[in-house]
Amino acid sequence: MNLVKLLPLTFLLLLVMITSCDEPLAPKPRGYFRITLPKKSYTSYQPNGCPFHFDIPTYATVVQDSADAAKCWMNIEFPDFKGTLYLSYKDVNNDLPQLIDDCRSLAMKHTAKASAIDESQFVNSENDVYGLNYKLKGSSASPMQFWLTDSTRHFVRASLYFYAVPNPDSIAPVQAFIEDDLRQLIESFRWN
């Protein structure tokens, strides 16, 4: 008789379990921390004794590269985003093709992790600034590199690195934000 009393209760419980879930189970997507991006603001930067100047964001700091580095080598640090743009300057001494080839080789070293490398030229003939920008997509350690020259005397190379695991999904908002700053740097770049 106890079994007869439990049968309706068991049937009711089984009915509730079958009809309670209409949607299939799916894992929740991974979440990332919310990043508060500062307001865009730039200031002109003139490195001491260097033959160029450009605009940098007010939330970035410029640090001279190591003591044994060349005079016009500097790091533009983005401390809130754990990123650094490494910028180096060289005089052109009839070796412009070699300097350009070296930059291309350094960018192409990232092909093992990059899913694509987009190249875009920069030409500002009015101010005699010419260059090439490499935008590396995917899990590359450096998402952007570029070089600028006047094609006769000056050559600048720069590469951006973030000090975080190169996960394109999590770093994408910060990367896009800083790439806008680097476009401003390139467009405002002038030789002295």
Secondary structure, 3 states (H helix, E strand, C coil): CHHHHHHHHHHHHHHHHHHCCCCCCCCCCCCCCCCCCCCCCEEEECCCCCCEEEEEECCCEEEECCCCCCCCCEEEEEHHHCEEEEEEEEECCCCHHHHHHHHHHHHHHHHHCEEEEEEEEEEECCCCEEEEEEEEEECCCCCEEEEEECCCCEEEEEEEEECCCCCHHHHHHHHHHHHHHHHHHHHHCEEC
